[in-house]
């Protein structure tokens, strides 16, 4: 047998993740070679028949990527070698608005993940499904189209709504933000575009699901959502990939624009396998009296670095973040939230929970910045961490930058282990030890589950059960 010390870095041992580990035959219509170069970026743009202005953005971002270094803080990213990654894979499928026209094998995977069922049961008002680098299915209810709502894949938006895209693309997340934001803008592919006109309430959620099937590949979808004044939308994002013993990378970007007196609720359940480096970037601009609500569940991946950011630009703008992460063996899940108060009377709340087991590392890394002009602002941050064994680790690393005296700010952090007394009490009532511990964990996660639609709360609890299986019993 091979000694563990002799294994390659990408060698992984992982529990059976059921439907999430479905592997389809690796088939494609076209793809780039591994690596990252100007030639590859030009090939991606050519494949998409893009306008010149988009290619110019890609090439500039490529230069920035090579100029920037990996962050010196946080998880080790030295294993991320773009020379080993395929940045673009066009699946052997065309985009369609008829589920029956999706190729059988791809459709079967999404069927098992429950994507079309939610649409059939009227749980969703629009659905998009991306497979590897391209969207293969997109649909929206007619009554929303009649109100002027746009929901389509991002590639189509670039060609069909160029004036809107050019106005907002790269304005919330700049390629200069960090190295992997630059990577994203160089090789982005797929994603979602949502435009909600003034005064329109999208009463049932929209959803996009991103599935990476190919080994040794990257997924770089771009999501751009614009909510005009006096409007409402709830957008749900799901992500997953099967496990391989090679490096995969996810470096998507989410740009959100929330108009005056509007609300955008953005829910995410990410369930990557443990060969994935999840280096996603999410940011929202919020105008006067606007509200951004982040609900985030981070599961899987070898390394995650994800810090959704709210920039509160108008008076009385507000941000609410509720998130949970789970770090198991050989995982480093470094997540949190960022809020920039850039106007007076703005408010923010952060409620973050993390669970670590089997030597996993769970880190909350956050930023609250209150500018000089943001007087009468309020912010409250709560971080709770639960460690399931002595081998695991949990850290809270808040950055607090307050530049005026007329603010109300509070930060609370708690780190602890499962109480032996609680487990003993539950066992004394006839509950097996493993289930008793699982009950405590589910109770810990319940505040996040309550913020999700029922079917996604069920999925989150199922993911927690998968992580706990065979590890704390």
ZIWO-V373521 format. One record per residue. N is the residue number from 1. BURIAL is # if it has 24 or more other ideal C-beta (glycine too) atoms within 12 Angstrom, else .. D_FIRST is the distance of its C-alpha to the first C-alpha in Angstrom with 1 decimal. Layout:
BEGIN
N&BURIAL&D_FIRST  N&BURIAL&D_FIRST
END
This chain:
BEGIN
1&.&0.0  2&.&3.8  3&.&6.3  4&.&9.0  5&.&11.5  6&.&10.4  7&.&10.7  8&.&14.1  9&#&16.9  10&#&17.3  11&.&13.9  12&#&15.0  13&.&14.3  14&#&17.7  15&#&19.7  16&.&21.5  17&#&24.7  18&.&26.6  19&.&29.3  20&#&28.3  21&#&25.1  22&#&27.1  23&.&26.2  24&#&29.0  25&.&28.8  26&.&29.1  27&.&32.7  28&#&35.3  29&.&38.9  30&.&38.4  31&#&36.2  32&#&36.2  33&.&33.8  34&#&31.2  35&.&32.7  36&#&36.0  37&.&39.3  38&.&42.9  39&.&42.6  40&#&39.9  41&#&42.2  42&#&45.1  43&#&43.3  44&#&42.5  45&#&46.1  46&.&47.3  47&#&45.2  48&#&46.9  49&.&50.3  50&#&50.9  51&.&54.0  52&.&54.2  53&.&54.3  54&#&50.8  55&#&49.5  56&.&51.2  57&#&49.5  58&#&46.1  59&#&46.7  60&.&48.0  61&#&45.0  62&#&42.7  63&.&44.6  64&#&44.2  65&#&40.4  66&.&40.1  67&.&42.6  68&.&40.9  69&.&38.0  70&#&35.2  71&.&36.5  72&.&36.1  73&.&35.9  74&#&33.4  75&#&29.8  76&.&28.1  77&#&28.6  78&.&27.4  79&#&24.6  80&#&27.4  81&.&28.0  82&#&30.7  83&.&30.0  84&#&26.9  85&#&28.8  86&#&31.1  87&#&34.2  88&#&36.1  89&#&35.3  90&#&38.3  91&#&37.3  92&#&38.9  93&#&41.5  94&.&44.9  95&#&46.0  96&.&48.1  97&#&50.0  98&.&49.5  99&#&46.3  100&.&46.7  101&.&46.5  102&#&43.0  103&#&40.6  104&.&39.3  105&.&35.6  106&#&36.3  107&#&38.9  108&.&36.7  109&#&34.1  110&#&37.0  111&#&38.5  112&.&35.4  113&#&35.5  114&#&39.1  115&#&40.8  116&#&43.8  117&.&44.4  118&#&45.6  119&#&47.9  120&.&49.3  121&.&50.0  122&.&51.9  123&#&49.5  124&#&49.5  125&#&52.3  126&#&50.1  127&#&46.6  128&#&44.6  129&#&41.1  130&#&39.1  131&#&36.2  132&#&34.4  133&#&37.2  134&#&40.3  135&#&42.1  136&#&42.4  137&#&44.7  138&#&47.5  139&#&50.3  140&#&53.0  141&.&55.7  142&.&59.1  143&.&60.9  144&#&59.0  145&.&59.7  146&.&63.4  147&#&63.2  148&.&61.9  149&#&58.3  150&#&55.9  151&#&52.2  152&#&50.4  153&#&47.4  154&#&47.7  155&#&47.8  156&#&50.9  157&#&52.4  158&#&52.3  159&.&54.5  160&.&56.6  161&#&57.3  162&.&57.1  163&.&59.7  164&#&57.9  165&#&54.5  166&.&55.9  167&.&57.7  168&#&54.5  169&#&51.4  170&#&49.9  171&#&52.7  172&#&50.6  173&#&47.3  174&.&48.0  175&#&45.5  176&.&46.3  177&#&44.9  178&#&41.4  179&#&39.0  180&#&37.4  181&#&40.9  182&#&41.8  183&#&38.7  184&#&39.8  185&#&43.3  186&#&42.2  187&#&40.0  188&#&41.0  189&#&41.1  190&#&42.2  191&#&43.0  192&#&46.1  193&#&49.8  194&#&52.0  195&#&55.7  196&#&57.8  197&#&61.5  198&.&63.8  199&.&64.6  200&#&62.0  201&#&59.8  202&#&56.7  203&.&56.7  204&#&53.4  205&#&50.1  206&#&48.8  207&#&45.1  208&#&42.7  209&#&39.1  210&#&36.6  211&#&33.6  212&#&31.1  213&#&29.2  214&#&28.1  215&#&24.8  216&#&25.2  217&#&28.8  218&#&31.4  219&#&34.0  220&#&37.3  221&#&39.9  222&#&43.2  223&#&45.2  224&#&48.8  225&#&51.0  226&#&54.7  227&#&56.7  228&#&60.4  229&.&62.8  230&.&63.4  231&#&60.4  232&#&57.3  233&#&53.9  234&#&50.6  235&#&47.6  236&#&44.1  237&#&41.0  238&#&37.7  239&#&34.5  240&#&31.0  241&#&28.1  242&#&25.0  243&#&21.5  244&#&19.8  245&.&17.1  246&#&20.0  247&#&23.0  248&#&26.0  249&#&29.2  250&#&32.2  251&#&35.4  252&#&38.2  253&#&41.7  254&#&44.1  255&#&47.8  256&#&50.1  257&#&53.9  258&#&55.9  259&#&59.6  260&#&62.4  261&#&62.6  262&#&59.4  263&#&56.1  264&#&52.7  265&#&49.9  266&#&46.4  267&#&43.6  268&#&39.9  269&#&36.8  270&#&33.7  271&#&30.4  272&#&28.0  273&#&24.3  274&#&22.0  275&#&21.7  276&#&25.4  277&#&27.6  278&#&30.9  279&#&33.7  280&#&36.6  281&#&40.3  282&#&43.0  283&#&46.6  284&#&49.9  285&#&53.6  286&#&55.9  287&#&59.7  288&#&62.5  289&#&62.0  290&#&58.8  291&#&55.7  292&#&52.0  293&#&49.6  294&#&45.9  295&#&43.6  296&#&39.9  297&#&36.6  298&#&33.4  299&#&30.2  300&#&26.8  301&#&26.0  302&#&23.8  303&#&27.0  304&#&30.6  305&#&33.8  306&#&36.7  307&#&40.2  308&#&42.9  309&#&46.2  310&#&49.7  311&#&52.7  312&#&55.8  313&#&58.6  314&#&61.6  315&#&63.4  316&#&62.1  317&#&58.9  318&#&56.0  319&#&52.2  320&#&50.1  321&#&46.3  322&#&44.2  323&#&40.5  324&#&37.2  325&#&33.7  326&#&30.4  327&#&27.5  328&#&24.1  329&#&20.7  330&#&20.3  331&#&23.8  332&#&26.9  333&#&29.9  334&#&33.0  335&#&36.0  336&#&39.7  337&#&43.2  338&#&45.8  339&#&49.6  340&#&52.3  341&#&55.8  342&#&58.1  343&#&61.2  344&#&63.3  345&#&62.9  346&#&59.3  347&#&56.9  348&#&53.1  349&#&50.8  350&#&47.0  351&#&45.1  352&#&41.4  353&#&38.8  354&#&35.1  355&#&32.4  356&#&29.1  357&#&26.2  358&#&22.7  359&.&23.3  360&#&25.0  361&#&27.9  362&#&31.1  363&#&34.0  364&#&37.6  365&#&39.2  366&#&42.8  367&#&46.1  368&#&49.7  369&#&52.3  370&#&56.0  371&#&58.3  372&.&61.7  373&.&63.6  374&#&61.5  375&.&63.8  376&.&63.8  377&#&60.1  378&#&57.9  379&#&54.1  380&#&51.9  381&#&48.2  382&#&46.1  383&#&42.4  384&#&40.5  385&#&36.9  386&#&35.0  387&#&31.8  388&#&30.0  389&.&28.2  390&.&28.4  391&.&25.4  392&#&27.1  393&#&29.7  394&#&32.9  395&#&35.5  396&#&39.0  397&#&40.3  398&#&43.8  399&.&46.2  400&#&49.8  401&.&52.5  402&#&55.9  403&.&58.9  404&.&61.8  405&.&63.1  406&.&64.2  407&#&60.8  408&.&59.2  409&#&55.5  410&.&53.1  411&#&49.4  412&.&47.5  413&#&43.8  414&.&42.1  415&.&38.6  416&.&37.6  417&#&35.2  418&#&35.7  419&.&38.5  420&.&37.7  421&.&41.3  422&.&41.1  423&#&38.0  424&.&39.7  425&.&42.9  426&.&41.2  427&.&39.3  428&.&42.7  429&.&44.0  430&.&41.5  431&.&38.9  432&.&35.2  433&.&33.4  434&.&31.1  435&.&34.1  436&#&36.2  437&#&33.9  438&#&33.7  439&#&37.5  440&#&37.8  441&#&35.6  442&#&37.5  443&#&40.8  444&#&39.7  445&#&39.0  446&.&42.2  447&.&44.5  448&#&42.5  449&#&42.2  450&.&46.0  451&#&46.5  452&#&44.6  453&#&46.1  454&.&45.2  455&#&42.7  456&#&40.8  457&#&41.0  458&.&39.4  459&#&36.6  460&#&36.0  461&#&35.9  462&#&33.4  463&#&31.1  464&#&31.5  465&#&30.6  466&#&27.4  467&#&26.4  468&#&27.3  469&#&25.6  470&.&23.1  471&#&23.4  472&#&26.7  473&.&27.5
END
